[in-house]
Amino acid sequence: MSIEADAEYAYGWNRYIMTFIGIWPENRNLNQASSYTAIIAILAMLCFCCAPQSANLPFIWGDFDSVVDNLAMGNITISISLLKTIMFWSNGAHLKTLVSCMAKDWSVIEDKRDRKTMSDIANFTRKLAISSVVLVQFVLIAYVVFRYLQARETGHMILFRAYHPYNVTSSPFYELTLFGQFLGMIYAANSYTVVDTFVAILVLYTCGQLSNLRCKLTNLRADTTAEFQMKLRTVVRRHEYLNRFAETIEDCFNMMLLLQMMGCSLQLCFQCLQVFMSLMDKMDEVFFSQFSFLTIYLVYIMLQLYLYCYIGEKLFVESTKIAYAAYDCSWYNLSVHEARSLMIIMCRARTPLQITAGRFCSFNRQLYSEVLKRSVAYMSCICAINSVG
């Protein structure tokens, strides 16, 4: 592959979807009207999904089943998608720099082993992006089928039960509302997914570059002191470059990830409640379609959350391995002055790179288990309050 083809292969699938939504960083130019196409997606999610569903909550507050249906079926998820879209779009300038750095780094990879490492990561992230997008399409199809079968009983097809300041049953308001909800749902589902996979691409790219740097450091050898200092200087500069790259990712997304982590706790809570409530209904085709949708939906949310925990832990491990690489190199064959120079890298690597939720906690497998436990605890608490009430 050419350099451009390698970079395109790594994030090409995300570029297609993000261009459709209007948030692809390289298309960001404040002087061009195309840079503001994201406003269409934001307005569709806000005006037809988030705001009407949230406005409907006071009217259904006394009905436990309706409140759970409101929060579990789309309100929380689409609200998270809306916030992610806004935050991603607002960070377009920084993300454009990161994408440019990725493309530039592909052009300077000469070692076959380094290129193979990055190609393997590109293959993995591409498959991850494609499988995530395909899975969320299954979620959408399952939801539409469920609402269609439900509409056969009620006689009125609507995707989200919400409050509207007009008669939604009359034409053309009904058709416009249905189209707006469907458009908002498409934008929300794809935005939720591609933002997550794009962050995964950035973090896993950093992990691959740290792996290559670790190999260079482990195999650091030189015939003269001047040559050693030159090679070590290259390693240190590369290490600092990757540290800045990872810190930029953290600065762009830590608040978004805090909102997503809290949102995921509520999502899992209300979705599990909805699953248990559906088991109490009669066993008909509506039940099976609802149960199938909720199952796929729950698996999707759990996988997206696990993705962040996986890449966060991998980044932590790869960044700390740099210190061990300095120790594993042939430092015992170096002079005292040269061996001491390695301590610069070892001291810097003692502070691991992380992706955090608002800088409050780091994403790792332990956090994943904590979120699941808290979601179940919230669900038990809500069930207890409802049974007492």
C-alpha positions in Angstrom: 0.0 0.0 0.0 1.0 3.6 -0.5 1.4 6.0 2.5 -2.0 7.6 1.7 -3.7 4.2 1.3 -2.3 3.0 4.6 -3.6 6.0 6.5 -6.9 5.8 4.6 -7.2 2.1 5.4 -6.7 2.8 9.1 -9.5 5.4 9.5 -11.3 5.4 6.1 -14.5 3.8 7.4 -14.9 6.4 10.1 -14.2 9.2 7.6 -17.2 8.1 5.5 -19.6 8.0 8.4 -18.3 11.2 10.0 -18.5 13.1 6.7 -22.2 12.0 6.5 -22.7 13.4 10.0 -20.6 16.5 9.3 -17.9 16.0 12.0 -14.9 14.7 10.1 -12.0 16.8 11.4 -10.2 17.3 8.0 -13.3 18.9 6.6 -13.4 21.4 9.3 -12.9 24.9 7.9 -14.9 27.8 9.5 -14.9 29.6 6.1 -16.8 26.8 4.3 -20.5 26.1 4.6 -19.9 22.4 4.6 -18.2 22.7 8.0 -21.6 23.4 9.5 -23.5 20.4 8.2 -23.1 18.9 11.7 -25.8 21.4 12.8 -28.4 19.4 10.8 -27.5 16.3 12.9 -27.5 18.3 16.1 -30.9 19.9 15.4 -32.4 16.6 14.3 -31.4 14.9 17.6 -32.3 17.8 19.7 -35.6 18.9 18.2 -37.1 15.6 17.4 -35.7 13.2 20.0 -34.0 14.7 23.1 -36.1 17.8 23.8 -39.6 16.2 23.1 -38.8 13.1 25.2 -37.4 15.2 28.1 -40.4 17.5 27.9 -42.6 14.5 28.2 -41.1 13.3 31.5 -43.1 15.6 33.8 -46.4 14.4 32.2 -45.6 10.7 32.7 -43.7 11.0 36.0 -46.3 9.1 38.0 -46.3 6.2 35.5 -43.2 4.0 36.4 -43.4 1.9 33.2 -43.6 5.0 30.9 -40.7 6.7 32.7 -38.5 3.6 32.3 -39.6 3.3 28.6 -38.7 6.9 28.0 -35.2 6.6 29.6 -34.3 3.2 28.4 -35.5 3.3 24.8 -33.7 6.4 23.6 -33.7 9.5 25.7 -30.4 8.9 27.5 -28.6 7.3 24.6 -29.6 10.0 22.1 -28.7 12.7 24.7 -25.2 11.2 25.0 -24.9 11.1 21.2 -25.9 14.7 21.0 -23.3 15.8 23.6 -20.6 13.6 21.9 -21.4 15.2 18.5 -21.2 18.7 19.9 -17.9 18.1 21.8 -16.3 16.2 18.9 -17.3 19.0 16.5 -16.0 21.7 18.8 -12.6 20.0 19.1 -12.3 19.8 15.3 -9.1 21.9 15.1 -7.2 19.7 17.6 -8.5 16.5 16.0 -7.5 17.7 12.6 -4.0 18.1 13.9 -4.0 14.5 15.3 -5.2 13.1 12.0 -2.5 15.0 10.1 0.1 13.7 12.5 -1.1 10.1 11.9 -0.8 10.5 8.2 2.6 12.1 8.5 3.9 9.3 10.8 2.9 6.7 8.2 5.2 8.4 5.8 8.3 8.0 8.0 7.9 4.3 8.9 10.8 2.5 7.1 11.4 -0.5 9.3 9.5 -3.6 8.1 8.7 -4.7 11.6 7.4 -1.2 12.6 5.2 -1.1 9.5 3.8 -4.6 10.2 2.9 -3.5 13.8 1.1 -0.5 12.5 -0.6 -2.4 9.7 -1.9 -5.0 12.2 -3.3 -2.2 14.3 -4.9 -0.6 11.2 -6.5 -4.0 10.3 -7.9 -4.4 13.8 -9.2 -0.8 14.1 -10.9 -1.1 10.6 -12.6 -4.3 11.6 -13.6 -2.8 14.9 -15.1 0.2 13.1 -17.0 -1.9 10.6 -18.3 -4.4 13.1 -19.5 -1.6 15.5 -21.3 0.2 12.7 -22.9 -3.0 11.5 -24.0 -3.9 15.1 -25.6 -0.5 15.6 -27.6 -0.9 12.4 -28.9 -4.2 13.8 -30.0 -2.2 16.9 -31.8 0.3 14.7 -33.6 -2.4 12.7 -34.6 -4.3 15.8 -36.0 -1.1 17.3 -38.0 -0.1 14.2 -39.4 -3.6 13.9 -40.5 -3.5 17.6 -42.2 -0.1 17.2 -43.9 -1.3 14.0 -45.3 -4.4 15.6 -46.4 -2.3 18.6 -48.1 0.2 16.2 -50.2 -2.7 14.8 -51.8 -3.0 18.2 -52.1 0.8 19.0 -52.9 1.8 15.4 -50.3 4.7 15.5 -46.7 4.4 14.4 -44.3 6.7 16.3 -40.6 5.9 17.1 -40.4 7.8 20.4 -43.2 8.7 22.8 -42.7 12.4 23.4 -44.5 15.7 24.0 -45.0 17.9 20.9 -46.6 21.4 20.9 -48.9 20.3 18.1 -51.2 17.5 17.1 -48.8 14.8 16.0 -51.6 12.6 14.7 -52.7 14.9 12.0 -51.1 15.2 8.6 -48.5 16.5 7.6 -47.3 16.9 11.2 -47.3 13.1 11.7 -45.2 12.4 8.6 -42.7 15.3 9.4 -42.4 14.1 13.1 -41.8 10.5 12.0 -39.2 11.5 9.5 -37.5 13.8 12.0 -37.4 11.1 14.6 -36.0 8.6 12.2 -33.4 11.0 11.0 -32.4 11.9 14.5 -32.2 8.2 15.4 -29.9 7.5 12.4 -27.6 10.4 13.3 -27.5 9.5 17.0 -26.7 5.8 16.4 -23.9 6.4 14.0 -22.5 9.4 16.0 -22.4 7.3 19.2 -20.5 4.6 17.4 -18.0 6.3 15.2 -16.9 8.8 17.9 -16.1 5.8 20.1 -14.2 3.9 17.3 -12.3 7.1 16.3 -11.0 7.5 19.8 -10.1 3.8 19.8 -8.2 4.4 16.5 -6.2 7.3 18.0 -5.4 5.4 21.2 -4.4 2.2 19.6 -2.3 4.1 17.1 -0.4 5.6 20.0 0.0 2.1 21.5 1.5 0.8 18.3 3.9 3.7 18.1 4.9 3.1 21.7 5.5 -0.5 20.9 7.8 0.4 18.0 9.6 2.9 20.2 10.1 0.2 22.9 11.8 -2.0 20.4 14.1 0.8 19.3 15.1 1.5 22.9 15.6 -2.2 23.7 17.9 -2.6 20.7 19.8 0.7 21.3 23.4 0.2 20.4 26.2 2.4 19.2 29.9 2.3 18.4 30.7 5.8 19.7 29.4 8.1 22.4 28.3 10.6 19.8 26.3 8.0 17.9 24.7 6.8 21.1 23.7 10.3 22.1 22.2 10.9 18.7 20.1 7.7 18.8 19.0 8.4 22.4 18.1 11.9 21.5 15.9 10.6 18.7 14.2 8.2 21.1 13.6 10.8 23.7 12.1 13.3 21.2 9.8 10.5 19.8 8.7 9.6 23.3 7.8 13.2 24.1 6.0 13.5 20.8 3.8 10.5 21.7 3.2 11.8 25.2 1.9 15.1 23.7 -0.2 13.1 21.2 -1.8 11.1 24.0 -2.3 14.1 26.2 -4.1 15.9 23.4 -6.5 12.9 23.1 -7.1 13.1 26.8 -7.7 16.9 26.8 -10.2 16.6 23.9 -12.2 13.7 25.3 -12.0 13.5 29.1 -15.2 15.5 29.7 -17.0 13.6 27.0 -15.9 10.3 28.5 -17.1 11.4 32.0 -20.6 12.1 30.6 -20.6 8.8 28.7 -19.5 6.8 31.8 -22.3 8.3 33.9 -24.7 7.9 31.1 -23.8 4.3 30.6 -24.5 3.6 34.2 -28.0 5.0 33.8 -28.4 3.3 30.4 -27.6 -0.1 31.7 -29.7 0.4 34.8 -32.9 1.3 32.9 -32.3 -1.1 30.1 -32.0 -4.0 32.5 -35.2 -2.8 34.2 -36.9 -2.7 30.8 -35.8 -6.3 30.1 -37.2 -7.5 33.4 -40.4 -5.6 32.9 -40.8 -7.1 29.4 -40.5 -10.6 30.8 -43.7 -9.9 32.8 -45.7 -9.1 29.6 -47.6 -11.7 27.6 -45.6 -13.8 25.2 -46.5 -12.5 21.7 -44.7 -11.2 18.7 -44.4 -7.8 20.3 -42.7 -9.3 23.4 -40.2 -11.2 21.3 -39.3 -8.2 19.2 -39.0 -6.0 22.3 -36.9 -8.6 24.1 -34.6 -9.1 21.0 -34.1 -5.3 20.6 -33.3 -4.8 24.3 -30.9 -7.7 24.3 -29.0 -6.4 21.3 -29.2 -2.9 22.7 -27.8 -3.9 26.0 -24.9 -5.9 24.4 -24.1 -2.9 22.2 -23.9 -0.5 25.1 -21.7 -2.9 27.2 -19.3 -3.5 24.2 -18.9 0.3 23.6 -18.1 0.8 27.3 -15.7 -2.1 27.3 -13.9 -0.7 24.3 -12.9 2.4 26.3 -11.8 0.3 29.2 -9.7 -2.0 26.9 -7.9 0.8 25.1 -7.4 2.7 28.3 -5.7 -0.3 29.9 -3.6 -1.0 26.8 -2.4 2.6 26.7 -1.4 2.4 30.4 0.5 -0.9 29.9 2.3 0.2 26.7 3.4 3.5 28.2 4.8 1.9 31.3 6.7 -0.7 29.3 9.0 2.0 28.0 10.7 2.2 31.4 11.3 -1.6 31.3 12.6 -1.3 27.7 15.3 1.1 29.0 16.2 -1.4 31.6 16.2 -4.3 29.1 18.7 -2.7 26.7 22.4 -3.4 27.0 23.0 -0.7 29.6 25.7 -2.7 31.3 27.9 -2.4 28.1 27.6 1.4 28.3 29.7 3.9 30.0 28.5 5.4 33.3 27.5 8.7 31.6 25.6 6.9 28.8 23.8 4.6 31.3 22.7 7.6 33.3 21.2 9.2 30.2 18.7 6.3 30.1 17.2 7.4 33.4 15.6 10.4 31.6 13.3 8.0 29.8 12.8 5.7 32.8 11.7 8.7 35.0 9.3 10.0 32.4 7.8 6.6 31.8 7.0 6.3 35.5 4.0 8.6 34.8 1.8 6.4 32.6 -0.4 7.7 29.8 -4.1 7.3 30.5 -7.5 8.2 29.2 -9.8 9.3 32.0 -13.4 10.2 32.8 -13.0 13.9 33.5 -9.6 13.2 35.2 -11.5 11.5 38.0 -10.8 7.9 37.1 -8.9 6.0 34.5 -10.5 3.6 32.0 -9.5 0.0 32.7 -11.2 -3.4 33.2 -11.7 -2.6 36.9 -13.7 0.5 36.1 -15.8 -1.6 33.7 -16.7 -4.0 36.5 -17.5 -1.1 38.8 -19.9 0.5 36.3 -21.7 -2.8 35.9 -22.0 -3.3 39.6 -23.2 0.2 40.2 -25.8 -0.2 37.4 -27.2 -3.3 39.0 -27.2 -1.5 42.4 -29.1 1.4 40.9 -31.6 -0.9 39.4 -32.2 -2.8 42.7 -32.7 0.5 44.4 -35.2 1.8 41.9 -37.1 -1.5 42.0 -37.2 -1.4 45.8 -38.5 2.2 45.8 -41.1 1.4 43.2 -42.3 -1.7 45.1 -42.6 0.3 48.4 -44.4 3.1 46.5 
